[in-house]
Amino acid sequence: MGGGRSETSALSGTGGGRGMTTTQNSQRPNACCFCWCCCCSCSCLTVRNEEEKRKRRRRKRISQDTKMETIPNCEACTKPSVDEIQLWSQSFDKLMRNPAGRNVFREFLRTEYSEENMLFWLACEDLKQEINKGTIEEKARTIYEDYISILSPKEVSLDARVREVINRKMQDPTPHTFEDAQLQIYTLMHRDSYPRFLSSNIYKSLVHGGSRTSSES
């Protein structure tokens, strides 16, 4: 995830430009989610609506079931500096390139019942590092069952086109089987969750706490 690329193409190996190729098919209005078009009927709006419905369903499940699943450990990282924390507000790309930033953002997503978006993104990044075919198939199957299957409590919100692409690719999984879905979830977190994160008490407390520590030293 190099620092010089744009935010929606910041996924290492994802290639944001792949999403733009869908504009060549005029029968697929969903392509506007990853390019320059912004219309009410685009798939981004559909995904956001589905995301809200999924959050409501998950809140209901959690309120009805006190046996919460074990939350996976956060990424290992060093304590972020004041400068790093402030950089997170400059762009979503800078937040997502920083392990400490991802951990803090993930904590915020947990308060919104959407932590699975980050977990899915991280799982896709991990899959893209694999070279062993057997391991690739195993991890791809696990990702599908955990985050794509409609039966999973951690299902992420994806449009129909992306789900069709995944179902075809699952016949012969590769490290990039989920890249279209990963880009869509990255875009969803950027547009939907990131602005609220910057206004949240979680982020503000870090900024103010870091500023006080810096001034005292």
trRosetta pair geometry for C-beta under 8 A, 3 or more apart (Angstrom, degrees):
i j d omega theta_ij theta_ji phi_ij phi_ji
1 5 7.8 -114 -166 46 57 120
1 10 5.2 43 -153 168 99 84
1 11 6.9 -45 -98 -140 98 15
1 12 4.4 -86 -50 -50 65 98
1 93 7.8 -176 176 -168 110 85
1 96 7.1 -122 -170 115 157 95
1 97 4.9 -161 116 -109 127 91
2 5 5.5 89 76 -6 93 102
2 10 7.9 -141 58 -142 52 71
2 12 7.7 112 -11 -101 66 88
3 93 7.6 122 -143 138 54 117
3 94 7.5 42 -136 -97 94 77
3 97 6.6 63 -90 -137 75 175
5 9 5.1 -103 165 94 121 99
5 10 5.5 164 90 -94 109 60
5 16 7.7 157 167 6 122 124
5 93 7.4 -165 87 -145 73 144
6 9 5.0 59 64 30 88 101
6 10 7.0 -120 96 -48 40 81
6 16 6.7 -81 74 41 106 162
6 93 7.3 -149 159 -67 30 146
7 10 5.6 -30 -154 -19 32 121
7 91 5.8 -142 -83 178 118 109
7 92 5.1 73 -156 63 130 98
7 93 4.1 -125 -110 -46 72 104
7 190 6.2 121 146 -130 126 145
8 16 4.9 106 116 -131 80 138
8 19 7.9 -69 149 38 118 148
8 34 6.8 177 155 -145 140 76
8 183 6.9 65 178 -163 86 93
8 186 6.6 138 -139 113 62 115
8 187 5.6 33 -127 -89 110 92
8 190 6.8 -104 -83 18 82 167
9 14 6.9 -164 -156 82 54 103
9 15 6.7 -12 -151 -166 99 21
9 16 2.6 -97 -89 2 87 126
9 17 6.7 34 -113 -27 133 67
10 14 8.0 25 80 39 35 126
10 16 7.7 39 -2 -44 43 123
10 93 4.4 173 -72 -130 155 98
10 96 6.3 115 108 80 139 128
10 97 6.9 -96 177 -60 129 99
10 186 7.6 -169 56 -176 91 143
11 14 2.9 30 93 -1 123 140
11 15 7.7 -64 76 11 101 35
11 16 7.2 131 28 -59 97 80
11 121 8.0 -120 -113 -157 110 98
11 124 7.8 -23 -159 113 126 125
11 125 7.6 -134 -158 -86 85 90
11 179 7.2 153 119 -149 145 86
11 182 5.9 116 -137 128 155 119
11 183 6.2 -108 2 -86 149 74
11 186 6.0 -116 -58 -54 115 162
12 125 6.7 66 49 -134 104 96
12 128 7.0 163 98 104 89 150
13 128 4.8 156 76 -174 152 143
13 175 7.6 -38 152 127 150 116
13 176 6.8 -128 149 -93 108 104
13 179 7.4 -110 122 -109 82 125
14 18 7.6 -122 152 26 65 124
14 176 7.9 156 -118 -137 45 97
14 179 4.9 167 -141 -156 71 101
14 182 5.8 -125 -116 95 126 123
14 183 5.5 148 170 -68 131 96
14 186 7.7 35 -172 -4 176 154
15 18 4.7 74 108 -19 107 106
15 179 7.0 25 41 170 89 141
16 19 6.0 -42 -175 21 56 111
16 20 7.5 54 137 -20 71 100
16 34 6.9 -171 -175 -171 82 109
16 183 6.3 146 -114 -134 65 127
17 20 5.3 -49 -160 27 53 116
17 21 7.2 64 147 -33 71 90
18 21 5.9 -41 -164 10 42 115
18 179 6.8 44 62 120 156 124
18 180 7.0 -108 117 -85 122 81
18 183 7.5 -170 68 -26 104 160
19 22 6.4 -40 -179 9 48 113
19 31 7.5 152 163 -151 74 70
19 33 7.3 -89 178 88 129 86
19 34 3.0 -81 137 152 132 166
19 35 7.2 -164 116 -46 96 77
19 180 6.8 135 -90 -131 83 77
19 183 5.5 -146 -55 128 129 153
19 184 8.0 151 -111 -63 131 74
20 23 5.9 -28 -179 2 61 115
20 31 7.4 80 -146 -176 33 105
20 34 5.9 -127 -64 115 57 104
20 35 5.0 102 -118 -84 86 108
21 24 6.0 -24 179 1 60 114
22 25 6.1 -53 -172 34 58 103
22 28 5.6 -86 173 101 102 139
22 30 7.1 -49 144 87 145 83
22 31 3.8 -167 105 -104 102 107
22 34 7.2 82 36 47 118 123
22 161 7.6 74 -141 160 146 150
23 31 4.4 168 -75 144 61 148
23 32 7.8 90 -97 -70 99 51
23 35 5.7 13 -56 -17 135 161
25 28 4.6 44 97 12 110 112
25 31 7.2 150 58 -44 82 136
28 31 5.4 83 109 -29 100 100
28 161 6.5 83 -151 -104 120 147
29 32 6.4 -17 173 -3 66 110
29 39 7.3 -69 -180 68 117 135
29 41 6.0 -1 131 110 148 109
29 42 6.3 -126 143 -104 93 60
29 43 7.6 151 103 -30 75 84
30 33 6.1 -17 174 -4 68 113
30 42 6.4 117 -129 -164 41 65
30 43 3.5 39 -139 -29 97 127
30 46 7.9 -53 -114 30 102 134
30 159 5.7 172 -142 126 142 160
30 161 5.1 -172 67 3 157 144
31 34 6.6 -72 -173 43 56 92
31 35 6.3 12 146 6 87 121
31 37 7.5 64 96 35 78 129
32 35 6.1 -84 -136 53 39 91
32 36 7.6 -73 -147 69 77 39
32 37 3.2 -76 -131 80 113 112
32 38 6.7 -178 163 -70 120 26
32 39 6.0 35 102 21 172 95
32 42 4.3 -93 73 -115 117 131
32 43 7.7 150 55 20 79 79
32 44 7.4 -95 99 -2 84 110
33 42 5.5 160 -61 161 76 116
33 43 5.0 -61 -39 65 133 94
33 44 4.1 153 -118 -49 99 97
33 47 7.6 64 -123 7 147 132
33 159 7.8 -176 -22 -7 158 145
33 184 6.9 25 132 -121 144 88
33 187 6.5 110 163 122 100 161
34 183 6.6 31 -110 142 128 127
34 184 7.9 -73 -66 -86 110 69
34 187 6.9 -109 -95 -68 75 156
37 42 6.7 160 111 -83 102 136
38 42 7.0 -86 -146 1 33 148
39 42 5.0 118 62 -32 77 98
40 45 6.1 30 -170 -37 46 170
41 45 7.1 -101 -138 48 7 134
42 45 5.7 103 67 6 70 97
42 46 7.5 -132 112 0 42 93
43 46 4.9 -54 -151 40 48 118
43 47 5.9 50 151 -24 76 100
43 159 4.0 -22 -164 -77 123 161
43 161 6.9 -73 -95 22 157 118
43 184 8.0 -53 121 -134 121 124
44 47 5.7 -51 -147 35 31 110
44 48 6.5 33 152 -20 63 104
44 187 6.9 -86 -117 131 110 126
44 188 7.6 -175 -148 -87 80 74
44 191 7.1 13 -173 64 126 162
45 48 5.6 -52 -148 34 33 112
45 49 6.5 34 153 -19 65 103
46 49 5.8 -56 -152 35 31 110
46 50 6.3 27 152 -15 65 107
46 159 5.6 76 91 -105 127 105
47 50 5.6 -56 -147 40 33 111
47 51 6.1 41 151 -28 66 104
47 157 5.0 127 -166 132 76 109
47 158 6.7 -2 -118 -124 110 19
47 159 5.6 -74 -65 -50 97 88
47 184 6.5 -153 -111 174 162 112
47 188 5.8 -105 131 -91 128 122
48 51 5.4 -50 -148 30 32 117
48 52 6.7 32 154 -18 63 100
48 157 7.8 123 -77 123 15 152
48 188 7.0 179 -81 -136 70 96
48 191 7.9 -78 -81 102 121 116
48 192 5.8 175 -118 -90 101 132
49 52 5.9 -53 -154 33 33 109
49 53 6.6 31 149 -15 65 105
50 53 5.6 -54 -149 38 36 112
50 54 6.1 37 153 -21 68 107
50 157 4.2 152 104 -147 107 116
50 158 8.0 -80 96 33 152 25
51 54 5.7 -55 -146 37 30 111
51 55 6.4 34 154 -22 64 103
51 114 7.0 28 -171 -114 105 132
51 157 4.1 -107 -72 5 72 161
51 188 6.4 160 -69 -169 150 133
51 192 6.7 33 94 170 162 172
52 55 5.7 -50 -148 32 32 113
52 56 6.6 32 154 -18 63 103
53 56 5.8 -56 -153 35 32 110
53 57 6.5 30 151 -17 66 105
54 57 5.7 -53 -148 37 34 111
54 58 6.2 32 154 -19 66 107
54 155 6.6 -126 -138 87 131 94
54 156 8.0 92 154 -149 171 23
54 157 5.5 -145 0 -65 145 104
55 58 5.7 -58 -147 38 30 110
55 59 6.3 35 154 -22 66 103
55 112 6.9 -46 -132 159 134 76
55 113 4.8 120 -148 87 83 118
55 114 6.1 -38 -92 -61 106 97
56 59 5.8 -49 -147 32 32 112
56 60 6.6 31 154 -18 62 105
57 60 5.8 -58 -155 36 32 112
57 61 6.4 31 151 -19 67 105
58 61 5.6 -51 -146 35 36 111
58 62 6.2 34 156 -18 67 105
58 113 4.8 158 96 175 126 123
58 153 6.7 113 -117 -177 90 85
59 62 5.9 -57 -147 38 29 108
59 63 6.2 26 156 -18 65 109
59 113 5.5 -80 -63 -72 80 165
60 63 5.8 -56 -145 38 29 109
60 64 6.3 19 157 -12 64 112
61 64 5.9 -67 -149 42 28 105
61 65 5.9 -14 166 16 68 116
61 153 6.1 -153 126 -136 165 118
62 65 6.4 -76 -132 56 25 84
62 68 6.9 30 -140 -100 92 97
62 113 7.2 -133 -5 -117 145 117
65 68 7.5 132 115 -72 92 50
68 71 7.8 -9 143 -38 115 90
69 153 7.8 158 -16 77 137 137
71 110 7.6 21 -130 -118 143 136
71 115 7.6 -19 -137 129 111 162
72 119 6.8 117 36 -123 132 118
74 77 7.9 -66 133 13 104 104
74 103 4.4 68 -176 -128 132 107
74 106 6.6 165 -119 75 102 143
74 107 7.9 -11 -92 -55 138 93
75 99 4.7 -121 113 -162 134 104
75 102 6.2 34 20 84 137 122
75 103 5.8 -127 44 -65 88 102
75 122 7.6 -150 -60 -131 115 139
76 99 7.3 -16 84 164 42 147
77 80 7.7 10 138 -54 122 81
77 98 7.9 85 -152 163 147 71
77 99 3.7 -177 -88 108 129 118
77 100 4.5 -164 129 -62 144 74
77 103 6.3 -146 27 -14 136 136
78 100 7.0 -63 73 -55 51 125
79 100 7.1 92 -155 -114 21 145
80 84 4.1 -126 -168 88 99 131
80 85 5.2 119 123 -56 127 83
80 98 6.9 59 -107 165 121 133
80 100 4.0 -177 -52 113 106 155
80 101 7.0 94 -90 -54 148 69
80 104 7.9 -49 1 -25 145 133
80 206 7.8 26 71 -175 126 128
80 210 7.9 -49 103 -94 92 140
81 84 4.7 102 52 3 74 102
81 85 7.1 -139 94 -4 41 86
81 210 7.6 104 160 -152 39 128
82 85 5.8 -56 -151 36 32 111
82 86 6.4 26 154 -15 65 109
82 210 4.0 157 -108 162 81 116
82 211 6.6 118 -143 -74 125 46
82 213 7.1 -163 -67 71 116 102
82 214 4.8 5 -50 -57 164 133
83 86 5.9 -60 -149 40 30 108
83 87 6.3 37 152 -27 65 106
84 87 5.6 -54 -151 29 32 115
84 88 7.2 44 151 -32 61 94
84 98 6.1 144 -171 -141 112 153
84 100 6.7 55 135 67 141 131
84 101 7.2 -131 161 -53 101 103
85 88 6.0 -42 -165 11 35 116
85 206 5.2 -151 -148 139 136 112
85 207 5.9 -175 139 -89 121 61
85 210 5.2 165 41 -9 153 165
86 89 6.3 -51 -171 25 46 108
86 90 7.7 53 138 -28 65 99
86 207 6.7 97 -85 -125 72 96
86 210 7.8 -140 -39 96 89 143
87 90 5.4 -45 -163 15 51 120
87 94 4.9 -115 148 157 99 142
87 98 7.7 117 88 -38 118 148
88 94 6.0 -151 -104 105 38 99
88 95 4.2 74 -147 -92 87 89
88 98 6.9 -92 -84 42 97 141
88 101 4.9 176 -102 -126 121 121
88 104 7.7 -22 -131 71 169 135
88 105 8.0 -162 -163 -56 131 109
88 203 7.4 -137 101 -141 133 117
89 198 5.5 103 -123 -130 90 115
89 203 7.7 122 -75 171 99 134
89 207 7.8 31 -35 -87 133 134
90 94 5.6 28 68 26 100 150
91 94 4.8 96 65 3 88 99
91 95 7.2 -150 100 -3 51 85
92 95 5.5 -53 -153 36 40 115
92 96 6.1 29 154 -14 72 110
92 189 7.4 145 -163 112 134 90
92 190 4.4 126 121 -123 177 91
92 194 4.8 -47 -98 -118 114 159
93 96 6.0 -63 -145 42 27 104
93 97 6.3 26 157 -21 65 110
94 97 5.9 -53 -141 34 30 111
94 98 6.7 21 160 -15 61 112
94 101 7.3 -174 128 -99 63 175
95 98 6.3 -76 -160 36 27 104
95 101 4.2 -159 -162 166 59 133
95 102 7.3 128 150 -66 74 54
95 105 5.9 90 163 -52 122 140
95 194 7.2 164 43 -130 157 110
96 101 6.8 -99 -55 106 19 120
96 102 6.2 68 -137 -82 48 94
96 105 7.6 -45 -83 34 65 162
96 186 7.5 44 -120 -143 166 102
97 101 7.4 31 60 51 50 137
98 101 3.5 74 77 7 109 116
98 102 6.7 -178 88 -13 56 79
99 102 5.7 -52 -148 33 32 111
99 103 6.5 34 153 -20 64 103
100 103 5.6 -52 -151 33 34 113
100 104 6.5 30 153 -15 66 104
101 104 5.9 -56 -148 38 32 107
101 105 6.1 28 156 -15 67 110
102 105 5.7 -57 -142 43 30 110
102 106 6.0 36 155 -25 65 108
102 118 6.7 146 -172 -158 90 123
102 122 7.5 113 174 -78 140 113
103 106 5.6 -53 -146 34 28 114
103 107 6.6 32 152 -21 62 101
104 107 5.6 -49 -154 30 34 113
104 108 6.8 34 148 -17 63 102
104 202 6.5 159 -177 150 91 113
104 203 6.9 102 153 -91 126 74
104 206 6.7 -3 -137 -50 148 159
105 108 5.5 -51 -154 35 37 113
105 109 6.4 40 148 -21 67 102
105 118 6.7 155 108 -93 97 140
105 189 7.9 70 163 179 128 125
105 193 7.8 97 -173 128 99 120
105 194 7.7 -12 -138 -104 124 72
105 197 5.8 4 -126 -140 82 154
106 109 5.5 -49 -146 34 35 114
106 110 6.6 44 150 -27 63 98
106 115 5.9 63 -171 -141 78 91
106 118 4.5 -144 -104 101 91 167
106 119 7.8 96 -138 -51 118 71
107 110 5.6 -46 -155 24 33 117
107 111 7.3 34 148 -18 60 98
107 202 6.2 178 104 -153 111 146
108 111 5.8 -53 -161 29 39 110
108 112 6.9 19 148 -3 67 108
108 193 7.3 136 115 174 113 108
108 196 7.8 163 167 107 126 91
108 197 4.8 90 130 -118 167 95
108 200 5.6 141 -130 54 121 171
108 202 5.0 -156 -83 58 94 154
108 203 7.2 4 -73 -37 140 95
109 112 5.7 -68 -152 48 39 103
109 114 4.8 -94 -169 84 91 79
109 115 4.6 132 110 -90 104 52
109 117 6.1 -129 -155 49 144 105
109 118 5.5 163 37 -11 162 120
109 189 7.6 -31 -92 -128 128 109
109 193 6.2 16 -97 -163 88 152
110 113 7.6 39 -173 -76 34 27
110 115 4.3 29 -83 -64 69 124
111 200 7.8 135 64 -149 147 140
111 202 7.4 -168 -2 -38 145 136
112 193 6.6 -173 61 -124 162 107
112 196 7.5 91 -75 103 145 145
114 117 5.1 11 159 -4 93 116
114 193 6.6 -141 87 -86 142 137
115 118 5.9 -54 -169 38 55 106
115 119 6.1 52 139 -19 79 108
116 119 5.1 -55 -140 43 42 115
116 120 5.9 48 158 -25 72 102
116 147 6.2 169 173 -116 110 96
116 154 4.1 171 -115 -166 139 88
116 155 7.5 51 131 57 158 18
116 156 5.8 -152 121 -73 108 85
117 120 6.0 -52 -149 33 25 110
117 121 6.6 25 152 -17 60 107
117 156 5.8 116 -96 -124 63 114
117 185 5.2 -177 -154 -172 87 110
117 188 6.7 -120 -139 90 137 117
117 189 5.4 157 142 -71 136 110
117 193 7.4 168 72 -12 156 153
118 121 5.6 -54 -148 37 34 113
118 122 6.2 32 155 -17 67 106
118 189 7.2 99 -69 -106 74 150
119 122 5.8 -55 -146 39 30 110
119 123 6.3 33 153 -22 64 107
119 146 7.9 -97 127 143 120 128
119 147 7.4 -169 99 -82 96 126
119 154 7.0 -49 76 -173 138 133
120 123 5.6 -55 -147 35 30 113
120 124 6.5 32 153 -20 64 104
120 143 7.1 101 -142 -157 75 96
120 146 7.7 -176 -94 107 82 103
120 147 4.2 127 -103 -144 112 158
120 154 7.8 168 -57 150 100 106
120 156 5.0 -31 -28 -42 166 145
120 178 8.0 -131 175 164 95 146
120 181 7.7 -85 160 134 127 110
120 182 7.4 -161 134 -105 93 71
120 185 5.8 -85 91 -176 127 176
121 124 5.8 -55 -153 34 30 112
121 125 6.6 32 150 -19 64 104
121 182 5.9 113 -121 -149 66 88
121 185 5.8 -149 -66 105 95 124
121 186 6.2 110 -115 -74 127 82
121 189 7.5 -41 -42 -9 148 150
122 125 5.5 -51 -150 34 35 114
122 126 6.4 37 151 -20 66 104
123 126 5.6 -52 -149 36 33 113
123 127 6.4 38 150 -24 65 104
123 139 7.5 -177 -178 179 92 101
123 142 7.8 -133 -163 105 133 101
123 143 5.1 160 137 -105 132 105
123 146 7.4 172 -88 76 173 138
123 147 7.0 175 51 -10 148 144
124 127 5.5 -50 -147 32 33 114
124 128 6.6 35 154 -23 63 104
124 143 7.0 99 -73 -140 66 149
124 178 4.9 -117 -113 89 112 124
124 179 7.2 141 -174 -88 127 48
124 181 7.6 -166 -88 85 143 94
124 182 4.2 -174 138 -91 171 131
125 128 5.9 -55 -154 30 31 113
125 129 7.4 32 149 -22 60 102
125 182 8.0 138 -47 -147 66 143
126 129 6.0 -58 -164 26 37 112
126 130 7.6 44 145 -32 64 99
126 139 7.1 -134 110 -164 102 144
127 130 5.8 -48 -164 12 43 117
127 136 6.9 89 -164 -137 87 70
127 139 5.0 179 -105 123 91 130
127 140 6.4 95 -141 -74 136 70
127 143 6.5 -33 -56 -37 142 148
127 175 5.5 165 139 -148 79 65
127 177 7.4 -72 147 35 146 97
127 178 7.0 74 61 28 154 116
128 175 4.5 101 -123 167 45 109
128 176 6.5 59 -108 -77 95 65
128 179 7.9 81 -84 -81 121 99
129 175 7.4 167 20 -143 22 131
130 135 5.1 -145 -155 106 130 113
130 136 4.8 169 112 -79 132 78
130 139 6.3 171 -29 25 159 147
130 175 5.7 -180 59 -97 83 104
131 136 7.8 -63 151 -50 4 115
131 175 7.8 -15 -82 -54 43 133
132 135 4.1 63 81 16 110 112
132 136 6.5 -178 88 -16 54 85
133 136 5.5 -52 -145 33 31 115
133 137 6.4 30 158 -18 65 104
134 137 5.9 -55 -151 35 30 109
134 138 6.4 27 153 -17 64 108
135 138 5.6 -56 -146 38 33 112
135 139 6.1 26 159 -13 68 108
136 139 6.2 -60 -144 41 26 103
136 140 6.0 26 158 -20 64 112
136 173 5.7 -178 140 113 94 106
136 174 6.6 -14 173 -145 141 25
136 175 6.0 -82 -127 -65 119 66
137 140 5.8 -55 -142 38 27 112
137 141 6.3 29 157 -20 62 107
137 173 5.2 144 -107 52 57 124
138 141 5.9 -57 -151 35 27 110
138 142 6.5 25 152 -17 63 107
139 142 5.5 -54 -147 37 35 113
139 143 6.3 37 154 -20 67 103
140 143 5.7 -51 -147 35 31 111
140 144 6.4 33 153 -21 64 105
140 170 6.7 175 148 -123 119 76
140 173 3.6 177 62 -155 173 154
140 174 8.0 76 -77 36 146 22
140 177 5.3 52 -133 38 125 155
140 178 7.5 -178 -134 -28 84 106
141 144 5.7 -53 -149 35 31 113
141 145 6.3 25 156 -14 65 108
141 170 7.9 104 -91 -154 63 105
141 173 7.4 -111 -42 -32 69 157
142 145 5.9 -58 -145 40 30 107
142 146 5.9 19 160 -12 66 116
143 146 6.0 -65 -140 44 25 104
143 147 5.8 -35 -178 33 65 113
143 148 6.9 54 132 -10 73 108
143 178 6.2 -87 135 -45 146 152
144 147 7.3 -83 -123 55 12 72
144 148 4.5 -45 -148 43 56 127
144 149 6.3 78 149 -38 69 90
144 166 7.2 157 -112 164 101 120
144 170 6.1 63 -87 -112 152 134
145 148 7.6 1 -26 48 14 85
145 149 5.3 9 -139 -9 38 136
145 152 6.4 132 158 -72 50 128
146 149 7.6 88 19 25 13 103
146 152 5.7 132 -165 -147 23 152
146 154 5.5 -17 172 74 75 129
147 152 6.6 -84 -65 97 16 155
147 154 5.7 -56 -92 117 63 98
147 155 6.4 125 -167 -125 36 34
147 156 5.0 14 -177 -5 96 104
148 152 7.5 69 55 21 35 137
148 155 7.0 25 172 -133 5 80
148 156 7.3 -26 -82 39 47 90
148 158 7.3 -12 -128 15 77 144
148 163 7.2 146 -165 -125 102 84
148 166 6.0 -148 -139 142 148 157
148 178 7.9 -129 -62 -114 127 115
148 181 7.2 -40 -95 -139 106 166
149 152 4.5 98 74 -16 96 104
149 155 6.4 -110 81 -92 50 104
150 155 6.0 48 -121 -110 34 157
151 155 7.8 127 51 -57 26 124
152 155 4.7 135 73 -54 91 80
156 181 7.4 110 86 175 131 110
156 185 5.6 -17 175 -98 145 127
157 185 7.9 133 59 -101 68 82
157 188 6.8 146 72 -128 108 165
158 162 4.6 -108 180 83 113 127
158 163 5.4 135 106 -55 120 87
158 166 7.8 31 137 -9 164 138
158 181 5.4 -30 -109 -129 139 97
158 184 5.9 93 -125 95 81 148
158 185 7.5 -45 -80 -57 89 90
159 162 5.4 91 60 12 73 101
159 163 7.2 -138 101 -5 37 93
159 184 7.1 -138 11 -148 92 152
160 163 5.6 -58 -148 38 34 113
160 164 6.4 38 154 -23 67 104
161 164 5.8 -56 -155 32 30 112
161 165 6.6 30 150 -19 64 104
162 165 5.5 -51 -151 33 36 114
162 166 6.5 37 151 -19 67 103
162 180 5.0 -165 -131 125 93 112
162 181 5.1 127 169 -83 124 74
162 184 5.6 -58 -80 -14 163 154
163 166 5.7 -53 -149 35 34 112
163 167 6.4 35 154 -21 66 105
163 181 8.0 78 -75 -89 48 115
164 167 5.8 -53 -147 34 31 111
164 168 6.6 29 155 -16 63 105
165 168 6.0 -59 -155 36 30 109
165 169 6.3 21 154 -13 66 112
165 180 5.3 16 94 46 154 154
165 181 7.8 -170 78 -40 112 88
166 169 5.8 -63 -145 43 31 107
166 170 6.1 39 157 -33 67 105
166 177 6.7 77 -137 158 71 89
166 178 6.4 33 -113 -105 108 68
166 180 7.5 -135 -55 61 82 110
166 181 5.9 29 -67 -38 126 131
167 170 5.8 -46 -146 23 28 116
168 171 6.4 -43 -179 5 40 112
169 172 7.2 -87 -170 63 48 62
169 173 6.6 74 145 -107 84 52
169 174 7.1 -84 -172 23 108 89
169 177 4.4 162 135 -144 129 84
169 178 8.0 -166 91 -56 145 45
170 173 5.9 9 -133 -70 45 91
170 177 6.6 88 -77 -167 57 135
173 177 4.7 -35 -145 -59 77 149
174 177 5.4 146 51 -50 62 82
176 179 4.6 -10 -169 -27 84 125
178 181 4.7 -58 -169 51 80 114
178 182 5.3 90 126 -33 90 98
179 182 5.3 -50 -139 35 33 115
179 183 6.3 36 159 -20 64 102
180 183 5.9 -54 -151 34 29 110
180 184 6.6 28 151 -18 63 106
181 184 5.6 -55 -149 36 34 111
181 185 6.3 29 155 -14 68 106
182 185 6.0 -57 -147 40 30 106
182 186 6.2 35 152 -22 64 107
183 186 5.5 -52 -145 36 31 116
183 187 6.3 32 155 -19 64 105
184 187 5.7 -53 -149 37 30 111
184 188 6.4 34 150 -22 63 105
185 188 5.4 -49 -145 35 35 115
185 189 6.4 35 156 -18 66 102
186 189 6.0 -55 -150 36 29 108
186 190 6.3 30 151 -21 63 109
187 190 5.5 -55 -146 36 32 115
187 191 6.1 11 164 -3 68 112
188 191 6.4 -65 -139 46 24 96
188 192 5.3 -14 178 14 65 125
188 193 7.5 48 133 -3 70 100
189 192 6.7 -65 -113 53 16 89
189 193 4.8 -38 -151 41 59 120
189 194 6.2 81 146 -39 67 93
190 193 7.8 26 -10 49 11 78
190 194 5.2 -4 -148 -4 35 139
191 194 7.2 42 -17 31 11 107
191 195 7.8 -4 -177 -9 32 109
192 195 7.8 -106 160 27 12 97
192 196 7.8 -17 147 4 52 114
193 196 5.9 -71 -160 45 41 107
193 197 6.0 48 149 -32 76 107
194 197 5.3 -51 -145 29 33 118
194 198 6.8 33 159 -20 65 100
195 198 6.0 -53 -155 30 33 110
195 199 6.9 16 153 -4 64 109
196 199 5.8 -67 -152 46 37 103
196 200 6.2 57 147 -50 69 100
197 200 5.4 -42 -149 5 33 123
197 202 7.3 -54 -155 69 72 115
197 203 5.7 93 158 -35 72 137
198 203 5.8 -81 -127 91 30 163
199 203 7.7 55 35 54 14 124
199 204 7.7 6 -175 -44 28 114
200 203 5.1 89 64 13 87 95
200 204 6.7 -159 95 -2 43 92
201 204 5.6 -60 -135 46 34 110
201 205 5.7 38 164 -27 69 107
202 205 6.4 -58 -151 30 18 108
202 206 7.1 15 151 -15 55 107
203 206 5.7 -58 -157 34 37 112
203 207 6.4 33 151 -18 70 106
204 207 5.6 -55 -147 37 35 111
204 208 6.1 24 160 -11 70 109
205 208 6.1 -57 -139 44 29 104
205 209 5.7 29 160 -20 65 114
206 209 5.8 -56 -137 40 24 109
206 210 6.0 23 162 -17 63 111
207 210 6.0 -59 -146 38 23 108
207 211 6.3 24 156 -21 61 109
208 211 5.6 -53 -145 35 31 113
208 212 6.5 31 156 -19 64 104
209 212 5.9 -55 -152 34 30 109
209 213 6.5 28 153 -17 64 107
210 213 5.7 -55 -147 37 33 111
210 214 6.2 34 155 -21 66 107
211 214 5.7 -55 -148 36 30 112
211 215 6.3 26 156 -17 65 107
212 215 5.9 -58 -147 38 30 107
212 216 6.2 30 156 -21 65 109
213 216 5.9 -58 -148 35 29 111
213 217 6.5 20 158 -14 64 108
214 217 6.1 -64 -152 38 28 104
